[in-house]
Amino acid sequence: MSDMAVISLDRLSAGEIGAIQYLDGGRGLISRLAALGFTPGAKVTIVQNFGRGPVIVEVRHARIALGRGEAQKVMVKRK
């Protein structure tokens, strides 16, 4: 797989950085994530991802815990 492939946020490991490409969900989820700072081009750093349970990320200088299902809807490219 190419490093430039678009993947879901939950596939990154702790310490990895991604650039948000798009959000893949319903209007409610997309507007909530956008309000939290998950917008195209924003850099996201994975703080914690154990492969189950919540994914803790840092986006726009804020730490946010996303459910695994939510993290699967945030599409990123590795940086």
N, C-alpha and C positions, 0 to 999 in steps of 0.2 A: 504494500500500500504506500502511496506517495505521502510525504509529509504535508503536502498542500491539499490533501483530501479534506472535504468537509465531513466532520464527525459530530456526534452528539457530545455535549459537555460531560456527561457521566463516564465517558470513555477515557478522559484524561486522568492522570495520576497526580498525587500531591506534589506541588511545586511546579507543575506544568502551567504554561500560559497559552491561552487561546484568544483569538480575535473573533468576536461574534459576527456571524454572517447573516443569519436570519433566525426568526422564532417560528416554530412549526406547531401551532396550536389554535385553539378557538379564540374568539375575540376577547373574552374575559381574561384568559391566561396571558395572552399577548399584551393587553393593556396593563395588567398587574406587573408583569415582568419589566415592561418598558418604564413604568413608574419607579421601579427599583433600580433603574440604570442599565438594564439589559437592552441595549440598542445596538444596531449594526455598527461595527467598527470599534466598539468598546473592548478594552482588554480585560480578560478574566483570568485570575490566578486561582488554581485549586489549592485550598488550604487543607482539606481533609476529604478523602474518598476511599472508604474501606471496601467498596464493591457491593455494599448493601447499606440500607439506611440512607440518611440524608447526605448530600454533597454540600460541603461548606466551601464557599468561594469568596474571593474579594473582587469587587467590581466598583470602580469609581470611589476608592478609599473607604468602602463599607464592606463589612463581612456579613454574608447572607447565607442562611441554610436553605437549600432547596430540597424538596422531596425528589426521590430518584426519578419519578415520572415527569416532574417538571424539568429536571436536568436533561432528560432525554429529548425534550422539545427545543432546547437551546443548541443551535447548530454553530460550530466553531471551526476555525482552521488553527492548527498548532502554530505557535510562534517559536 
